[in-house]
Structures are given as structure tokens and as C-alpha cells.
Amino acid sequence: IEQTAASMEQLTATVKQNADNAHHASKLAQEASIKASDGGQTVSGVVKTMGAISTSSKKISEITAVINSIAFQTNILALNAAVEAARAGEQGRGFAVVASEVRTLASRSAQAAKEIEGLISESVRLIDLGSDEVATAGKTMSTIVDAVASVTHIMQEIAAASDEQSRGITQVSQAISEMDKVTQQNASLVEEASAAAVSLEEQAARLTEAVDVFRLHKHSVSAEPRGAGEPVSFATV
């Protein structure tokens, strides 16, 4: 029982250590769950921001399209003004120069608008691609958050079970310790009873010897003839 009690103490220590480890792991899982949740919220915010940028870029693209249309119309108007100035002859020469400058500016505006539209279109394409990737990352983060939450729940259950097991093992260990004490007490009582039995056996042996001596002495006395008036002698025990 002493060996069993020692083994139970070692098992109790092991179970307690497992319970402590389970609590520590549960705490780490909770922290990971919080961080994963924060990461998921961050990714969700990035997705919204990318969506807003994409919307703004599309609006800018629409504005550049309007600018391009205005430049095209301005170019046509400048061309018509140049034709009218040519018809006016010498009086319309100055107006023709202005119309030519307007056409040049309109052409440059149209070219710039096309370049801006091209850049915006590429930016929109990249933003859409980034939005898709961020959205995928957001879904992945959501999956991770759910998985970490599940792990946290499982670790909490393991920690609770470890605590229950630790309490049960402690109770069993206490019961075995009590049994060990009772067994030791019983062993002491058995030793005392054994010593008493030995003492009784010795006393019985001495008593038997005394009785045997008494019997032999009595037999000797009864066998010898006594003379008249001779006193009877008795054996002294």
C-alpha cells in the first residue's frame, strides 16, 4: 500500500501538471482567438477600404471620360472656328490663331485624359485584384477565427476535465493514505498480538512444566510406604 500511495502521489503530481498545462494552453488559445479576431476585423476593414478606393477610381475614370469628351467637342468647335476665320479672310486671321491654340490645348487635354484614363483603368484592375485577394484573406481569417475558437472551446473542456480528474485523483490518494495509516496501525496491533501470543505460549510452557513436576512428585510420594505416625509431605509448587 505504501508503494501504491507513492505511485498515487506521483500520479497526482502528473495530473496536476497536466491540468496546469491545459489551463496554460487554454489561455494561449484564448489569446490566439482574440488576435485572430482582431486580424479578421483588420482584414475586413482593408476589404472595405479597397472597395471604397475601387469605387473612387471608377468615378475618376468616369470624370476623365467626361474630360475626354469635352476635349473632343472643344477640338471640333476650334476646327469650326478656324474654318470660319479662314472664310473671314484678313479680319479673321487673329481669331484663327486663337482657334488653333484652342485646338492644340484640346488635343493635349484629350491626350492627358486618355493617359489618366489608362492609368485609372490599370489602378482599378489592380485594386479589384487586390480586393479579391483581400476578400480571400478575409475568408481565410474567418475560418482561422472559427478554428481557433473551436480549439479554445476544446482546450477549456480539457482543462475542466483535467481539474475534475485532478480532484478525483486527490481524493483517491487521500483514501489510499488513510488505508495506509490503518494498515500500519493493524500491523502494529498484529505485532503486539504476536508478542502477547509468544508471552502466553511461554507462560503456558512454564505452567505445563510446573504441573508435570507436581505430578511426578505426587506419584513418587504415593509409591513409597509411610511409617506409622510419619507425617505426609507435600510437594511445593
Secondary structure, DSSP 4 states (H G I P E B T S, - for coil): -HHHHHHHHHHHHHHHHHHHHHHHHHHHHHHHHHHHHHHHHHHHHHHHHHHHHHHHHHHHHHHHHHHHHHHHHHHHHHHHHHHHHHHHGGGGHHHHHHHHHHHHHHHHHHHHHHHHHHHHHHHHHHHHHHHHHHHHHHHHHHHHHHHHHHHHHHHHHHHHHHHHHHHHHHHHHHHHHHHHHHHHHHHHHHHHHHHHHHHHHHHHHHHHHHHHHHHHHHHHHHHSPPPTTPPPP----
